[in-house]
Amino acid sequence: MKIEDFISKIEEEFEDVNKGQLKPESKIREHFEWDSVNALVFIAMVNVEYDVVITAEDLQKSETVQDIFTTIQEKKAAA
């Protein structure tokens, strides 16, 4: 699993995110509206694409794309 692929999945899933703008160090909340619907869509995308369950708390604790990606990797490794 590469972060570049993860970023591509986010760009595909969320129309508000302009392709090519997200970087690992990007603050995710600055790139699209982070409401409950988008959070649920994000959680579902991670579950489907990576077979990992993340929580709203995981998202709240994550500031950057890299933070979320690291959480997903850690949960996948622990499974």
Secondary structure, DSSP 8 states (H G I E B T S, - for coil): --HHHHHHHHHHH-TTS-TTT--TTSBGGGTS---HHHHHHHHHHHHHHH-----HHHHHH--BHHHHHHHHHHHHHH-
